[in-house]
Every structure is written in C-alpha cells, then in structure tokens.
C-alpha cells in the first residue's frame, strides 16, 4: 500500500559519519580531546544541531565557539556578585539587628533584586557566548555573531569563494590554552570571516583547507 | 496629632514611599528586560537549534517568573 505521507527525516536525527561525506577518518583525529560535550567550544560533525539557513544535504563539519577561558572575566565577576552580600551583611548588622535604619523587608528585597540582577548578568553573557558560533559545513562557512542580546550579525559564504585561511595566536594565554583567531579570506568584495578565539585554530585551518581542496577537486571533475 | 508628630511621621513615611516607588520601577524595568531576553532566546534557538535549546529556554522562563514574582512581592508586601 503506498504511503500517503512520509515525514521528511530531520537533519538532526540522521546519524553522521565522516566517511559518508567523503571526509577521511584521519580528519577526525584532528579533533581535540574533550571536545563535543554540551558546553564544548569545538564540535566536529555535531549531531542534533541545525541552523536557520541550513540547506538539505548540507552537513555541519565544525561548530566553533570562543574558548572557555575567554569567559573567565564575566564568570569571576558573577561569582564576586554572588558572594558580595554574604561579605557585606555581617558589617551592616550587629547581633542580628541592622545598624542602618532600613526596614527588614527592604533589605530582603534588596537581596532578591541583587541576586536577580546577578543571574540576569550571568545568563545574558552565557547566551551571547553559547549562540555566537562559527560553522563550517561541507558547502559553506557561516558566522553567527551576537554583538549584544539585541544585535545579531549573520554572514555566510560558499567554500568555493574562500581564498585563504590563516590562524593567529596571540599572547601567553593563547599559547597556554591552545586557542586563537582563524581568518578566512574570501574572493572579491565579500567580507572576510573571523573565528574569534576558537580552540585548536591550527586544526580548524587544516579541516577548512581540506574542505577547500575537496571543493576544488569536485569543480575540476 | 500635633504638628511636630505630623512632621516626624511625614519624614518617616515619605522616604520609604520613594524607596518603594523606585524599587517597583526598577523591578518593572527588569521584568521588561526578562521578557525581551526570553523573546531573544526563542529567536536564538531558532537560528541555532541544539539539543540544549529546551533547557536554555526553560531557564529563560524561570528567570521571567522570578522577576515577575519579586515585582509582585514588592508591590504587595513592601
């Protein structure tokens, strides 16, 4: 009996295998250890990930975020904001009574508001980090950049338009934690792409170069 | 109530009233921020769908309800 309706399979549910897309397994050995976790900054062929303009047959090869070490300033500030009331309260109270003449309800409200704002600060920074991603697919390079919560920049280019890929590691932290910038130069008037502070930039360059070579081979044949 | 008592009461009540209005305005602005944030989270999870999208959205909902809860608490109990 013929099927009346067959639901299209979701790209997220298709199990991905590097070899199925002509990607040698040797390339997957370039993936840094510990990557691919829920909060990882380096994902090689991630499963269960889909982006807005993803075309059918387009497979995500790399999904990159800024290295976790770049989050240290706002994480440390959030922790400080968490402990500040605990440190201050003993100084403004004496034997359970407040020195300053403010009703207890106001102090309780102040503590609630303080932790609410602290959480908002942490949550908005986490969102900016988590959703600011650079994506390399088998066909395109996509850059989704959140400057702040309300401003988004979305840029994409075909792999065939890529001319050169370079990496740049700057400073002690960059060398110690093995992260850096990857610049993708494109042909013509198209803007260049900058993968900001991504982990293992040398491996990213090798993977993009491999895809570039593969694309050129396909164009020649 | 003599004028002196009235004067004292005025200066006890007015600062607290100003403080309450100020707190409610700040909290109302924060609730608006929480609504905008939740809307943005929905857009972000549409642009990039990941397995954790549901959890991240739920955290946004909890954040909005917490903000709303503190606002209502400030209005009714302060």
Interface residues (C-beta under 8 A of the other chain):
Chain A: X12 X38 X48 X49 X50 X51 X52 X103 X105 X106 X109 X112 X113 X116 X117 X119 X120 X123 X124 X127 X130 X131 X133 X144 X146 X149 X150 X152 X154
Chain B: X16 X19 X23 X26 X27 X30 X33 X34 X36 X37 X40 X41 X43 X44 X46 X47 X48 X49 X50 X51 X52 X56 X59 X60 X63 X66 X67 X70 X73 X74 X77 X78
